[in-house]
Amino acid sequence: MAEYIEKQSALDAILREPPDAHYPSWYMAKIKMLPAADVVPVVHGRWGTGRFNLETGNYEEQCTRCRNFSKEYGKPYCPNCGAKLDGGTE
């Protein structure tokens, strides 16, 4: 699994040192010592075809990612699968 670091943390680790000439292995060692950032892949989707639920009396829209219907369609994410519903591609 890939590991990610924060760009600013890497820059801070290198710029904190004196401006002497360093070799590529020195930079590699500095960056390897940084902790991995806590990241997750972003899954995109959008609100799709809607329907009126006769049982609840609510209008519901369908998430294009998980295909579940939700009455919370105004939110920027799917309450079921967590997809970011900004219309972006997957």
N, C-alpha and C positions, 0 to 999 in steps of 0.2 A: 504494500500500500504506500502511496506517495506521502511524503511529509512536506509540510509547508511552514515557512517562517514569515514573520512580519518584516516587511522591507525596512521599516524604520529601525527595528531592532538590529538588523544586520549592519545598516549604516552606522548606527551608534557604536556598535562593537568595534568597527574598523576605525572610525574617526576619533574614538577616544584615545587611541594609541598615538605615540609621537610620529611625526611625518617622515620617519626614516624609510628607506627603500626596503620593501618586504617582498618575499618570493610568493608565487601562487600557492604553494603548500601552506604558507602561513595564513593566508586569507581563508583557504579551505578549512583549516583547523579551527579558526575563529568562528566560522559560520556553522560548522558541525557541532560546536559547543552550545549553540543557541537552542532553547526549547522549541519544540514543534508547536505551531499555532493550532488552536481548536477550530477547525473548519468543517463544513459539510457541503456537498454539492447542492447547487440551487436547481430546483426542478421548476420549470415554467409551465403555465397553462393559461386558460381564460375561462370566464363564465360562458357557457354555451346555451343550448336549447332549454327553454324554461317550461314549466308546467304549473298548473294550479292543483294543489293537493286538497281534494274534497274532504278528507278526514280531518285535517288540521285547519283548513281554511286559509292556508298560507300559499303565497306564490313562491316557487322554488326554481332555482337555476342549477344546471348541471356543470360540474367541473369537467373540463375536457381531458384532464389527466387521469382521474380515478373513476369518472363516469357516475359518481354519486351526486344525488340532488341535495341541495341545502337551502334553507330559508335565510341563511346568512350570506346571501350573494353580494352584499355591498362591501364585504371585507376584501382586502388586497391579497388574501391567501385562502386556501381551501381548509375549512375546519376538519375535514376528514383525512386528507393525505399531506397537508402542509405545503402544497405547490404554491409558488408565487404567481398569482393570477394577474399578470401585467400584459398578457397577450404575446409574450416573448416565445421564442421557439425552444424546444426541449434540448 
